[in-house]
Amino acid sequence: MTALGAGMAGDARPADRPARGWRFSVRSLLLPALGAALVLTALLALGSGALAVPPDRVAMALASAVGLGALPAELAHEVAVVRELRLPRILMAMAVGAGLAVSGAVLQAWFRNPLADPGLIGVSSGAALAAVAMIVLGGPVAALLGLWALPLAAFLGGVATTLLIHRLARVDGQVDVATLLLAGIAVNAIAGAGIGVMTYLSDDQQLRSLTFWTMGSLAAADWTALAVAAPLLLLPLLPLLALGRDLDQLSLGEEAARHLGVDVGRLKTLSILGVAVTVGAAVAAVGPIGFIGLVVPHLVRLAAGPGHRLLLPASALGGALLVLLADTVARTAAVPAELPIGLLTAGIGGPFFLALLLHRKRRYMA
């Protein structure tokens, strides 16, 4: 029996080698490929829109932005469109996408549930409700805080929602999948009702901004908004990206992670604060954009496996690429009108989520 088992194992090794070799090659090429695709997409996006700008003039605009080269007067309008309108918007899209994708990957590791996503479990909705309440009811507080009012409110809403979801989803010390999704549905419903009340109480000016903002839009992105949002979106990524090894061990369970030397309490605190700051800043800057944190980590896992030391940086690049592509389509598909980016990501993420549910159902029934 032992010899038979050894023989079967020996026969399996040659068949496994091509798969392992293929996976290794994908892992080694994934980050450079995503980085190259992101740069190419950004360059194409700079020239795309209601006013098409040729690549050579895009290059001149970028060179002038860093003080290189003089520009002919006849190109001033095109350069202004590229440098003042499209460039900050593209950078905002990339920062938001990276933050949401990494947040989704961290939440999935923290809950040990591949269906966890800032939008599905209610974190984005809680942050959005707090931000909308600040817009409508903030008054003197919003005036005092200025540009930091929305990010601060969204951060507090994201923290509170994350802690609430975690408490509700724990059953006998473990996070239950069904309870997690049901808690997310309940929180999303409550937040949606709260946003509806705030919309009803808003005046005409607030209503116009809320209507488009709640569907997700990068139309208001400029250098000032980027200066406020980018640090809140990108700085939390540094500690989150450094958690890869600890998150790998957390996937074995909290007790196993503690035995391996992981400070689980510190890990959870860093995860909660990092995700809440990132999601809150994204929601405050561009409104709720769903499913980025679900779709991107799953696609990366299919390509490179579940190890978080590669998953997290690859998710950052993949999220930046996906949001940038969605925003470029939103800007160019119905020129001169503009589609809300949240509608596009929902159109991508909804079927993807249903496919995941059906896959899990088939595995369970098998």
SVG drawing of the C-alpha trace seen along z (x, -y; Angstrom):
<svg xmlns="http://www.w3.org/2000/svg" viewBox="-37 -82 50 84">
<polyline fill="none" stroke="black" stroke-width="0.4" points="0.0,0.0 2.9,-2.3 4.7,-1.4 1.5,-2.0 1.0,-5.4 4.7,-6.2 4.3,-5.2 1.2,-7.3 2.9,-10.2 5.9,-9.7 3.7,-9.5 2.0,-12.8 5.1,-14.8 5.9,-15.2 2.3,-16.3 2.5,-18.8 5.7,-20.4 4.2,-22.3 1.5,-23.7 4.0,-24.8 6.3,-26.2 3.4,-28.1 2.3,-29.5 5.9,-30.6 6.2,-32.4 2.9,-34.2 4.0,-35.3 7.3,-36.6 5.7,-38.6 2.5,-39.7 3.7,-43.0 5.7,-44.2 2.8,-43.3 0.2,-45.2 2.6,-48.1 3.2,-48.4 -0.6,-48.0 -1.3,-50.8 1.2,-53.2 0.0,-52.5 -3.7,-52.9 -2.9,-56.2 -1.2,-57.6 -4.1,-56.6 -6.6,-58.1 -4.7,-61.4 -5.4,-61.8 -9.0,-60.4 -12.1,-62.4 -14.3,-65.0 -11.1,-66.7 -8.7,-64.2 -5.1,-65.0 -2.4,-63.3 0.3,-61.4 3.1,-63.9 1.1,-66.7 0.3,-64.6 4.1,-64.1 4.6,-67.9 2.0,-68.6 3.6,-66.1 7.0,-67.6 5.7,-71.1 4.1,-69.9 7.6,-69.1 9.2,-72.2 10.8,-70.6 10.4,-72.4 8.5,-75.5 5.1,-75.2 3.8,-77.0 0.9,-79.3 -1.4,-77.5 -1.2,-74.3 -2.2,-76.1 -5.8,-74.8 -4.9,-71.2 -2.1,-71.3 -4.5,-72.8 -7.1,-70.0 -4.4,-67.4 -2.6,-68.9 -5.4,-70.6 -8.4,-68.3 -7.3,-64.8 -4.1,-64.3 -5.5,-64.9 -8.5,-62.8 -6.4,-59.9 -4.2,-60.1 -7.3,-60.1 -8.7,-57.1 -5.5,-55.2 -5.3,-56.1 -8.9,-55.2 -8.6,-51.9 -5.5,-50.9 -6.9,-51.7 -10.2,-49.9 -8.6,-46.7 -6.1,-46.4 -8.9,-47.1 -10.9,-44.3 -8.0,-41.9 -7.3,-42.8 -10.9,-42.4 -11.1,-39.0 -8.1,-37.9 -9.3,-39.5 -12.8,-37.9 -11.3,-34.8 -14.0,-35.1 -13.5,-35.6 -16.8,-37.4 -15.9,-40.2 -15.8,-43.6 -16.1,-47.1 -19.3,-47.6 -20.9,-44.2 -20.5,-44.2 -21.6,-47.8 -18.3,-49.6 -18.7,-51.9 -22.3,-52.5 -21.5,-53.5 -18.8,-55.8 -21.1,-57.3 -23.9,-57.9 -21.5,-59.7 -20.2,-61.8 -23.7,-62.7 -24.7,-63.6 -21.7,-66.0 -22.8,-67.6 -26.4,-68.1 -26.2,-68.6 -22.5,-69.5 -23.1,-73.3 -20.5,-75.0 -18.5,-71.8 -18.1,-71.3 -17.1,-75.0 -14.6,-74.6 -13.0,-71.5 -13.0,-72.7 -11.7,-70.2 -11.1,-67.6 -14.8,-67.5 -15.8,-64.7 -12.8,-62.5 -13.0,-62.7 -16.7,-61.9 -16.3,-59.0 -13.4,-57.6 -15.5,-57.6 -18.4,-56.0 -16.1,-53.4 -14.5,-52.5 -17.9,-52.2 -19.4,-50.1 -16.4,-47.7 -16.5,-47.1 -20.3,-46.6 -20.1,-44.1 -17.3,-42.2 -19.3,-41.9 -22.5,-40.8 -20.8,-38.2 -19.0,-36.3 -20.7,-33.1 -18.9,-30.9 -15.7,-32.9 -15.7,-32.5 -17.0,-34.7 -20.0,-33.0 -20.4,-33.6 -24.2,-33.8 -24.3,-36.1 -21.6,-38.3 -23.6,-38.8 -26.9,-39.2 -25.3,-41.8 -23.9,-43.6 -27.4,-43.6 -28.9,-45.0 -26.2,-47.7 -26.5,-48.7 -30.3,-49.0 -30.0,-51.1 -27.4,-53.3 -29.5,-53.6 -32.5,-54.7 -30.3,-57.2 -28.9,-58.6 -32.5,-58.9 -33.5,-60.9 -30.5,-63.2 -31.4,-63.6 -34.9,-64.6 -33.6,-67.2 -31.1,-68.7 -31.6,-71.9 -31.4,-72.3 -27.6,-72.9 -26.9,-69.9 -29.3,-67.7 -27.6,-68.3 -24.2,-67.4 -25.6,-64.4 -27.5,-62.9 -24.4,-62.4 -22.0,-61.8 -23.9,-58.8 -23.5,-57.0 -19.8,-57.5 -18.0,-60.0 -14.5,-61.4 -15.8,-64.5 -14.9,-66.8 -11.3,-65.5 -8.8,-68.4 -5.4,-69.1 -6.9,-70.5 -9.1,-67.4 -6.2,-65.1 -3.9,-66.9 -6.4,-66.2 -7.4,-62.6 -4.1,-61.1 -2.4,-61.1 -5.4,-59.4 -5.6,-56.9 -2.0,-56.0 -0.3,-56.4 -2.4,-53.6 -1.4,-51.3 2.2,-51.2 1.4,-49.5 -1.3,-47.4 1.1,-46.1 3.6,-45.2 1.0,-42.9 1.3,-40.2 3.2,-37.6 0.9,-38.1 -2.2,-37.8 -1.0,-34.6 -0.7,-33.2 -4.0,-34.6 -5.6,-32.6 -4.8,-29.5 -7.0,-30.8 -6.4,-33.3 -5.1,-30.7 -2.7,-29.2 -1.5,-32.8 -0.9,-33.5 1.2,-30.3 3.2,-31.4 4.1,-34.7 1.5,-37.1 0.2,-39.9 -3.4,-39.4 -4.7,-42.4 -2.2,-44.7 -2.9,-43.1 -6.6,-43.7 -6.1,-47.3 -3.9,-48.2 -6.3,-46.4 -9.3,-48.3 -7.7,-51.7 -6.0,-51.3 -9.2,-50.0 -11.4,-52.6 -9.1,-55.5 -8.7,-54.3 -12.4,-53.5 -13.5,-56.7 -11.1,-58.8 -12.3,-57.0 -16.0,-57.5 -15.4,-61.2 -13.5,-61.9 -15.5,-60.1 -18.6,-58.6 -19.4,-54.9 -17.7,-52.7 -18.6,-49.1 -17.0,-45.7 -13.4,-46.8 -12.4,-45.1 -14.1,-41.9 -13.2,-41.5 -9.6,-42.5 -8.3,-40.2 -10.1,-37.2 -8.6,-37.8 -5.1,-38.1 -5.6,-34.9 -6.6,-33.1 -3.3,-34.2 -0.8,-34.0 -2.3,-32.1 -3.4,-33.2 -0.1,-34.5 -0.6,-38.0 2.9,-39.2 2.2,-39.2 -1.6,-39.5 -1.6,-42.9 0.8,-44.8 -0.8,-43.1 -4.2,-44.1 -3.1,-47.7 -1.9,-47.8 -5.0,-45.8 -7.4,-48.1 -5.8,-51.2 -6.0,-49.7 -9.6,-48.7 -10.9,-52.0 -8.8,-53.9 -10.3,-51.8 -13.9,-52.2 -13.4,-56.0 -12.0,-56.3 -15.1,-54.4 -17.3,-56.7 -15.8,-59.8 -15.7,-58.6 -18.7,-56.3 -21.3,-59.0 -19.5,-62.2 -20.3,-65.0 -22.3,-63.4 -20.5,-61.4 -21.6,-58.1 -21.3,-57.6 -18.4,-55.3 -20.3,-53.5 -22.8,-52.2 -20.1,-50.7 -18.3,-49.0 -21.7,-47.6 -22.4,-46.3 -19.0,-44.4 -19.1,-43.4 -22.7,-42.2 -22.4,-39.4 -19.0,-38.5 -20.4,-38.2 -23.3,-36.0 -20.7,-33.8 -18.8,-33.4 -21.9,-32.5 -22.9,-29.9 -19.3,-28.5 -19.4,-28.2 -22.9,-26.6 -21.6,-23.9 -18.6,-23.2 -20.9,-22.9 -23.3,-20.6 -20.5,-18.5"/>
</svg>
